[in-house]
Amino acid sequence: MIPYGRQDISEDDIRAVEAVLRSDFLTQGPAIPAFETAIATRTGAAHAVAVNSATSGLHIACMALDLGPGDLLWTVPNTFVASANVGLYCGADVDFVDIDPQTYLMCPKALGAKLDAAKRAGRLPKVLIPVHFAGQTADMAAIGALARAHGVRVIEDASHSIGASYQGAPVGGCAHSDITVFSFHPVKIITTAEGGCATTNDADLARRMVLGRSHGVTRDAAQMQDAGDQGGWYYEQISLGYNYRMTDIQAALGLSQLDRLDDFIARRHVLARRYDQLLAGLDVVRPVQSPDGHSALHLYPVQVQNRARVFAALRADGIGVNVHYIPVHTHPFWRARGFDWGAFPVSEGFYHRAISLPLHTRLTEVEQDQVVTALTRALTA
Ligand SMILES: *Cc1c(COP(=O)(O)O)cnc(C)c1O
């Protein structure tokens, strides 16, 4: 089976992990701050907080923004369930903003209309999470401006898009948001096996996220209430936090992978351009690349007629296609919370026709030709 996505591990990556295993610290050692510094440098953000998953990163980001019971979080239906679940982790309510039919990203027009209605109803969201679907950046200039005008805080779910840029600046620099969160799951752009990182330019949000990732405990005397007459053993819990820490083994892998990020993205662009050419004559809708940014190209989603039949034919031919995403609000869990089919028609329409073709750095041109041959056969069957 040709997988839709997979990791790319080099001998250098393996040596980096091995070096940690032979060192004094497997966790809470020097690899974590080194990785965080590298992410901050790469993205241009002032602060980076490494965590054990993007889900954890989104959760501590919401906590840092004081999302709680009675508050509202909005995200898009066209995402992985984690982008919405983190609102419920905080006891907040969750609602959705539909996507743009061309880019499959949060639609600024739909957002504007929904914000106006929410303002009239007296129930504006506290936190908005646009998702950089497939590695392409949402229209952050428009989304950020709307959010600012309504006093809404913004977390970018950049799980698909480390290494991408938007209007000339790296994603993660938070030019139009409070916090950006990356995922390093093996199918994403770079990997730490499991892992994630939150970036921000706000020192207080970074401080709160560091507490959220490790039990709400601090060893920083400046943050303590009773530091004065205590000894060297002393630490204080000053808020509620979790154990969301990344290990040094993971951070070392991430640091090594980060060296290869530009090569990874360049390779994804070569393969995507090749798909664009090979699919040009077929009855498929190819993904549109916005001139506003440079995508990380996590996914290559196409839209086809008779999706179920085409999907089954491709899988039968050994092509590991996938579907991104089942609209979050249509899962049984969310329908039990009052949502239903029909609520976000653009996300639903895209879902009914979407297939993600294999796209990863180790995909060969021969394999890519196999994908296209199988797709051509499936479409004309
Ligand atoms: C993968 C993913 C997540 C969750 O990432 P983890 O690191 O697995 O927790 C969240 N949002 C989106 C859009 C994702 O693709």
The ligand as a MOL file (V3000), in Angstrom:
LIG
                    3D

  0  0  0     0  0            999 V3000
M  V30 BEGIN CTAB
M  V30 COUNTS 15 15 0 0 0
M  V30 BEGIN ATOM
M  V30 1 C -2.9370 16.2600 13.5510 0
M  V30 2 C -3.8380 17.3890 13.8790 0
M  V30 3 C -4.1110 17.7900 15.1910 0
M  V30 4 C -3.6630 17.0140 16.3780 0
M  V30 5 O -2.2890 16.8310 16.3840 0
M  V30 6 P -1.6390 15.8390 17.4500 0
M  V30 7 O -0.1920 16.2560 17.4440 0
M  V30 8 O -1.8380 14.4610 16.9140 0
M  V30 9 O -2.2900 16.0560 18.7490 0
M  V30 10 C -4.8810 18.9220 15.3960 0
M  V30 11 N -5.3850 19.6230 14.3600 0
M  V30 12 C -5.1660 19.2510 13.0910 0
M  V30 13 C -5.7340 20.0800 11.9860 0
M  V30 14 C -4.4060 18.1150 12.8070 0
M  V30 15 O -4.2300 17.7280 11.5380 0
M  V30 END ATOM
M  V30 BEGIN BOND
M  V30 1 1 1 2
M  V30 2 1 2 3
M  V30 3 2 2 14
M  V30 4 1 3 4
M  V30 5 2 3 10
M  V30 6 1 4 5
M  V30 7 1 5 6
M  V30 8 2 6 7
M  V30 9 1 6 8
M  V30 10 1 6 9
M  V30 11 1 10 11
M  V30 12 2 11 12
M  V30 13 1 12 13
M  V30 14 1 12 14
M  V30 15 1 14 15
M  V30 END BOND
M  V30 END CTAB
M  END
